[in-house]
Amino acid sequence: MDDRYGTDVLARGWRDAGRKKPAPVAASADLVVEVVGDGFVGAVTRVDGMNVELEDRFGKKRLFPLGGGFLVDGAAVVLTAPAAAAKGRTRTASGSFAAEDQRARTARASRIFVEGKHDAELVEKVWGADLRAEGVVVEFLEGVDLLEQKLDAEPPTAERRYGVLVDHLVPNSKESRIAEKIARGRHGAHVRIVGHPFVDVWQCVTPRALGIAAWPEVPRGIEWKVGVCRALGWPAEEQADTARAWQHILSRVTTFRDLEPALLGRVEELIDFVTVP
């Protein structure tokens, strides 16, 4: 005769007898997960140590510890770290295949000038590995006004080309007039000047990467970065506040997909220009 109470009512695990244990599920990219008791539903974007990051349909991202407390298709699961993928060719943050030999090659005479400290940091984060593999040095250009002076001091040649990335390069601007003058001048044949159309390089980072719907509109008369910080509820009382805001923005950039095409195309154009044999 079956004894539904078992032979030992004091044995461990008697409360869980007959209950189905949650199945272990690897937290693979794009897996849609619901957090029990929280109601947050999102797709897996990454696993960081013992935490999993989920992104909901509005672009909001949150971290949760791996383990129990999750539902997949309504069934309780235990999220586990995904198994290491079979080793193959890896890609850099720019989307290029990483070179098997990761040693930086000897620097070329050709180089890229980037106007703005934040711009240079962004280029380094996404294209740094590619540039080191190609031996291309990136130099910070304090202002496009100083470009002609730099070119006169060390003139470009067919073997020493210069690519220049300028902030807010739009028609009829001061930047566009300087670029046109240099292009027509004696250095023009070996210099390529390009730029993005945004007010500031911050806007080259997609709103999706930051979990916002769009970059805020800043009224005229308010310094743009200060206005952005205030609109997003970030501190904006001193320069250190905007510096911290930029570091937060930069931390959300992990691959080229986090950048606007208007910047991607221009940087790739410069890399091609300075690496042509």
N, C-alpha and C positions, 0 to 999 in steps of 0.2 A: 504494500500500500504506500502511495506517495505521501510524503510529509511536507506539506507546503511551508512549514516553519523551519525545516531543516533539522539537522540532528543536534546543533549547538546554537542556541539563540544568543549566546554571549560571544560567538566568534566574530572577528573583525570583518567588516564589509557587509554585514547583514542588511544595513540600510540600502545598499546599492544593488542588492540581489535583484536580478531581472531588469535592471536599468541598462540602456544602451550607452556605452561610453562614447564621448565625442571622438570622431575620427581625426587623426593628424592630417593636416593639409599644408603643403608648402606655400609660403607667402610669395608666390610668383608674381611678376609684374602684370598689372591690369586685372588681377583677381578682385572681384567685387565682394566686399565684406561688410557685414552689419555688426556694430558693437552692441553687445547685450547690455540692457539697462541704460544705455546712453542714447541710442537711436541714430547715432552717426553712421552714415553709409558712404563708403568711398572705395575707390580702386587702389590697389597697392601700387605705390610709386617707387619705393625702395625699402630695403631692410638695412638698418644701421645698428650694428652690434646686436643687442637683444631687443631692439625696438623695430616696429614696422610703421612706415608712414603711409597714411591713407589720404586720398584727395577726393572730395565730393564733387558733385556736378557743377557747383558754383566756383570751383577752383580753390576752395579752402583746404588746407593741409593740416593734419594733426598726427602726432606720434603716439603709439600705444605699445605696451610691452607685449612681446610674443607670448603665446600660451593660450589658455582657455579664455572664454568670455566673448567668443565671436560666433556669428552665424554666416553660413554660405548657403544660399538658396533655401533659407529657413531652417537648416539643420545645424546643430551645435558642432563646432569644430575646434581643434587645438591648432593654432597657427605655429608653424615651425619655419626655421630659416631654410631657404631653398638650397638644394644641393649645388655644389660648385659646378658651373658649366664646364663642358669639355673645352680644353684650352685650344683656341684657334687664333686667328688674326684679330687683334684688338684694334679699336678705333680711338682716335684722340677726341678731345672735346669738340673739335671742329668738324668731326665726322670723317676725317681722313684715316686710312689704315696706318697704324703705328708702325714705324720702321723696326725691323727686328734688332738692328744695332741701335740702341738708344743713346749712344754717345753723341754729343753735339759736334757737328763738323766745324772746321776752321771757318771763322767769320768771313763772309764775302765783303768786298769793298762796297757793294750796293747795300742800301739800308732803307728803313722806313721811319719817317718822322711822324709822330702822333701828337696833335695839339691837345693839351689837357692831361692832367695827371690821372683823372678817373678814366679817360679814354684809353690811356696807355695800360692801366691796370686791367681793363676789360679785354683788350687785345691780348695781353699776356695770358690771362686766364683761359681764353678759348683757343687761341692760336699759338701759345707759347711752345708747345711740343713740336708743332710743325715748323715754326721759325727756327728753333734750335737745330732740328734735323736738316734744314736747308742752309743753316749758317747765316741767317738774316738777323741783324741787330736792329732792335727798335729803340729809337731815341725819343725822349720826351721833348716836345717843342712847346715852349712857354706861351707863345702866341704866334699866329700866322704873320703878324707884322715883322717878326724877326727872321722869317724864312729867307728872304732875299739876301740878308746879311750872312746867313749860314752858307748859302750857296756860293756867294762870292769868296768866302773864306776857304772853302774846299769844293771847287767846281765839279759838277757831275760830268761824267763822260760815258761813252758807250759801254765801258767796263765797270763803271761805278754809277749806277742809276739810283735815283732817289724817288721813293714813293712817299706821298704826304697825305695824311688823313686829317681833315679839317672839321671842326665843329660847325654845325648849322650853316652848311654851304648851300645857299639859295640864291636865285637870280637877284641882281641889283643890290646885293649886300656888300659890305666892306670886304668880306672874305672872298666873294666871287670876283671883285675887281682886282684884288691882289693876285688871285689865281690866274686870271686872264692876262694880266701884265707879265707874269713870269712865263706863262705858256708862249707868249709872243716874243719874249726876250731871248738872249743868247743861251740861257740854260734850258729852254723849253723842250728841246728834243730829247733830253735825258731825264726829265722830271715828269711824274704823273701826280697831279693833285686831285683828290676826290674828297667827298664829304657826305655826311648824312643830313637829312632835312629837318631833324628835330631841334627843338630849343636847346636841349642838353642831352648828353650821352645817356643820362638816366633813362630817357624815354626809349633808348634802343633796346632796353630790357622789356620783354613782353609783359603786359599786365597779368597774363595767366601765370607766369613764373612767380609773381608776387602774391597771387591770390586775390587780385583786385579786378574790378570790372573794366576800369580804364584809368589812365593817368588823369589826375584832377586838372580842371581848367583853372589857371591862376590869373586873377585880374591884373590889368596893367597897373604899374606903380608898386607892385609887390615883387621882391626878389624871388625868382622862379622856384629855387630849391626850398626857400623858407616857406613859400606858399604851398608847395607840395607836402612838406612835412606837417604843416598845420592841418591841411585838408585830410591827411591820413591819420591824424591824431598822434604824430610823433613829436618829440621835443624839438624846438626850433629857436631857442633863445640865443645860442651862440654858435660859433663856427664848429666847435667840437660836436654839436648836435647833428649838423648836416654831414660831418665826417662819419659819424656813427651810422647815420641813415644810409650813406653810400655803402659802407661795409655790409650792412644788412642786405641791401639790394644786390651787391656783388655776390654775397653768399648764396643767393637763390639761383645764380647762373651756374649750371653744371655742364651744359652742352650748347651747341649752336642753336638747338631748337628753342632755347630761352631768349634768343635775340631776334630782332626784327630783320626781315630780308633786306631792307634798305641799308643796313650796316653790313650784313653778311657779304653781299655782293661786292661792296666797295673794298673791303679788306682782302677778299680773294683776288680782286682785280690788282691790287697793289702787290700782293705776294707773287702773282704771275709776272707782273711787270719787272720786278727786281730780280727774279730768278731765271728769266729767259737767257739762254746762253749768248 
